[in-house]
Amino acid sequence: MRTLALIRSGIATTIQDTGRSGHQQIGIPPSGAMDKFAMLMGQRHLGHRNNEAALEFAYGDLAFKTSHPCHFVVTGAPALITIGDAAHHSGSLEHTEANQMVNIQTSGHGVYNYLHVAGGIAIPTCLGSRSTSPRERIGGLEGRYLRDGDILPLGPESKDYKPLDSIMPSNRHRDTLSLRFIPGFQFDQFSETTRQKLISQVFSVTPRANRMGIALSGDPVDTGIQALLSEATCYGAIQIPPDGDPIVLLNDRQTVGGYPKAGAVISGDCHRLVQSRPGQRVRFVAITPQEADRVAWLEHHYLETKLS
C-alpha cells in the first residue's frame, strides 16, 4: 500500500475534500476545504475526478515522506517547497522519491495550503465525505487534527495531469478586501445609523479566526436587537454578538445560533477572506441577490473553463 508519513504535521492540519452536504438539520456542518478554489484546482491538476481528499494546513510548516515515488501539488497560499536540497515555488506539479523528505513553508501571505498527493488520501467516507469535522469527531483520521507520525493511505495514481493556474482568485492580495453580502431580513430591523456603520467603515481581521468563523474588529455595531430565538445559520452569515464585532461564519460553524445576522457574504468572497491574515482590512458591500447570482455565474464559468 502506498502511504504518506507526516514528519511535521503543521498547524490545524486536517484531511478535507469539498465537504459534506445534507446533514445540517442534525447538527453536522458541511466542513470541507476552507479555500474551495484551491481544493478544486489541486484536484483538477492531478486528474482527480472523484473528490479525492487532500491535507489542509494553516501557515505552512509541514514535512512529509511517501513510501513510494509519487507526484504531488501544493495549492492555496504561496509556499516554498523543499524536496531534498532543491527548492520550488508552489503551484506546479512536483515529484518525490520514496522516503525523500519534503518540507513546505508559507512565503508570508495567505493562511491555508493544500497538499494534494496523486491518488488522494484514501480513507473511508463518512456521510458522503472524507472531510474532517473535529468538533463532531467525524471524517478524516479518527475525526481529529493530524499529528506528527501519522501514516495516511494513498489511492492509486492516475497520472492524468492537467496544467494549473498558479494565480487563483483567492490568492490575489488586496489592500482592502470587499466582502459582498446579501442583506437578510434582520438587516431591515437595524436602525439606519447601524446599517450605515456596518457598510461604511473598514474592519480588520483579528487573530480570533478558525474553521468555524472569522471575527472582525472595528467601531462596534449595536444592532439594537436584545433577544432572538436560535435559528439556522448559513455559510458566510454575518453574526453580530453583543460586543458589536462582526463574525463571518464558515465551514465548521454551529448549525444554529441566536445572534442577529446582517446577511450572508457570498461564497467567493468567503474563500478570499479565509486566506486573509490578522490585520487585513475588509469592508462590507451590500448587493442584491441578482448581483450575487451574476458573480456566482462568472466564478462558476471561470472554474468550468479551468477544470475542463
Sequence and secondary structure as in RCSB ss.txt:
>XXXX:A:sequence
MRTLALIRSGIATTIQDTGRSGHQQIGIPPSGAMDKFAMLMGQRHLGHRNNEAALEFAYGDLAFKTSHPCHFVVT
GAPALITIGDAAHHSGSLEHTEANQMVNIQTSGHGVYNYLHVAGGIAIPTCLGSRSTSPRERIGGLEGRYLRDGD
ILPLGPESKDYKPLDSIMPSNRHRDTLSLRFIPGFQFDQFSETTRQKLISQVFSVTPRANRMGIALSGDPVDTGI
QALLSEATCYGAIQIPPDGDPIVLLNDRQTVGGYPKAGAVISGDCHRLVQSRPGQRVRFVAITPQEADRVAWLEH
HYLETKLS
>XXXX:A:secstr
  EEEEEE  EEEEEE S   S GGGT      SSHHHHHHHHHHTT  S  BEEEEESS EEEEESS EEEEEE
ES EEEEETTEEEESSS EEE TT  EEEEE SS SEEEEEETT B    BTTB   BTTTTBSTBTTB   TT 
EEEB           SS GGG   SEEEEEEEE GGGGGS HHHHHHHHHS EEEEEEESSSEEEEESS      
     EE  TTEEE  TT   EEE TT  SEE S EEEEE HHHHHHHTT  TT EEEEEE  HHHHHHHHHHHH
HHHHHHH 
